């Protein structure tokens, strides 16, 4: 996400620090959706995670 598109704070699962509003970051969904998401016909918004870009690059 671009910084200007980000209006909420999120917690990065990579470093457990906050991603402040207006901070560019990466939004990811699991490769294999949960059963609940599959039944609903798509990826659940609850399954997405917001990562600092550098944390995501290290994680991959």
N, C-alpha and C positions, 0 to 999 in steps of 0.2 A: 504494500500500500504506500502511496505517496504520503508525505507528511501532512499535506493539506486535506487529504481524504480521511485522516484519522482524527476522530473527535473524542475518543474515550481512552482511558488508561487500561492497559492489559498487563497480565503477569506472564513473563516469558518463561516457558517450561525449561529452557536451556540453562538459564542463570538464576531463575527465581527472583529477578528484579523487575520493577515496573517498566513498562514501555509507556512513556508519557504521551498525551495527546500531541499531535503535530509531529510525531517522530516516524520517519519512514520505517517500515518493517515488513515481514513476510507473513502471510496467512496461509496455513496448510491444513489439509484434511487427510485422514488416514487413507491409505491405498485400498484397504478392504473396509467398506462401511459396516457399521453395526447392523444387527438384524432389524432393529427399530428403524434405522434410516432406510434399509432396503424395503421394508414394508411400506414406508411412507413415500416411496418412489424417488428417493434421492438422498444426497448427503445431508445429514442433519446439521443445522447451524451449531448445535451443542457439541459437535465433534471437531469443529475447527479450533485451531490453536494459533495464537499470535506469537511470533518469535522475533527477537532482534535479528537483523540480517546476518550479522557476524556469528551469532549463536547457531543459527540454522545452518550456515555454511560449515561450521565445525562439526555439527551433529550428523550431517549427511555423510 
